[in-house]
Amino acid sequence: MRKALCVLFAAALALMSLLGTATAATPVEINLGGPAEVGAPAQPDVSAQALSCGSGNMCAWPVSDGSSSRCSWGSADPDWQGGDVRCSWSGSRAVRAVENAGASTSYTRVCLYPGANYSGSIAYYIPRGVEAPNFPNVLIRSHKWVTGNTCW
């Protein structure tokens, strides 16, 4: 019995030392449409559905077919619940569809974040001109247009 307890104690110490050396979580980006990039996670099915978002805007819906409750922005918004454009359902309903109808070639994608002020451990991005009718059913709180290959 004493030998078993010593082995168990040694295993617990080894595990605790591993936990002590763990690093902070690195933010993750998820591509929700467009061509795959090297190192990009697998893309969900973004089969063609007709979402309706005015040119130059980024739109989000709480339904995958885009049939109701669209929220639309022509610029970045650090807080969908308290910014210039308030998306009334965003605090309690997940995003199910997104379209980046951005017209400016100065930006390559829209990054969407679960937290206000472009925060959270995961950022979802939609390349310019892409619809994502099968968005991963998560709460989104802020977004911004970016240039380049990162949301961070």
N, C-alpha and C positions, 0 to 999 in steps of 0.2 A: 504494500500500500504506500509506504514511504517513497519507494522508487517511482511509482506512478505519479505521485504528487510532485516530485522533483522534475520529472519530465514535463508535466503539465505546466509547472511554474516556468521552466526554461522556454517552453513554446510561447507562453503568454508574454514573457520578456522580449522574445524575438519579434512577436507581432507588434508590441508597443514601440519597439525601436523602428520598425518599418513605418508605422503611422506617424512617428515624429519626423521622419524625413520626407513625408509627402509634400508636394508643392501645391500652391493655390491653383484652383481650376482655371484653365485657359478658356477664354470666350470661344464659342463655336459659331460658325456661320453656316447657314443652310441655303443652298441655291434652289429656288422654287420654279425655275424655268430657264429656257434658253440653252445654249450649248454648255456641255459639261466642261469644267475647268480642271486642270491638273490638281489633284488633291481635294476636289470638291466631293461632298457626300453624295450618295446616290440620290437621284431626283425622284420625287413622287410623280405619279401619273398626272400629267397636266393636259389631258385630252381636250380637244377644242370644244368650247362652249361659248356662246355669245354673251359676254359681259358688256355692259355699256358704260364707258367712262369717257368723258370729254377730253379732247386732245390737250395735252399739257398737264393733265392731272394724274394723281394717284388715287385710286378708289378702293374701298374695302366694303365687304358685305358680311352679315352674320349668317348668310345662306349660300350654299355652294353654287346655286344657279344664278345668283345676282338678281333675283326677282324682287327683292324688297330691302328697305332700310339702308340704302347706299350712303356712305360718308365719302366726301370728295375733297381733295386738297390740291391747290396749285403751287404750294411751297411746303417746306419742312414744318413739322409741328412737334414741339417737345413734349406736349401733353394733350392727348386726345380728349381728356376729360375736363381740361381747364384752359386750353389754348385758344387761339383765334377762331378755329373751327372746332366746335364741340361735337363729338360723336356720342350721342346719348346712350347708345347700347353698349359701348366699348368697355364699360366697367363691369358688366355682368354677363355679356355674351361674347363668345369666342369668334374670331375672324374665320370665315369659311371660304372666302374668295377674295382675290386681290387682282387689280390690274394696274400696271405701270404704263400709262399712256403719255408719259413725258415726251415732250417734243424737242427739248434742247439737247443738242449733241454734246454739250458741255458736261453732261452727266451720263454715267454708264449704268447706274442701277439705283433702286430705292432700297434702303435698309429699314427693316421694321424691327422694333424692340419691344420686349414685354414690359419694360419699365419706363417711367417718365424720364425725360432728359436723356434719351438714347442710351438707356442702361439695361442691364440684364446679362445673364451668362450666355444667352443664345441670341443671335441676330439672324433674321430671315431676310434674304434679298431676292428682288425681282429685277431682272435686266430690263432696260428700256424697251417698250413695245411688246411686253409679254403679259399674258393673262395666266393666273393660277387659280382655276376654279376649284381645286382640291387642296386649299390651304390647310395646314396641319391642325386646325381646330384649337388654337391657342389664343389667350387674351393678348392683345397688342395695345401699347399705350403711347408709342411715339414712332416717328419715322423721319427720314431725311434722304435727300438725293445726294449721291456721292460720285466721285470720279475715281477710277482705279479699281483695284481688286480686293478691297477690304472695307468692312463696315466699321472697323475699330480704328 
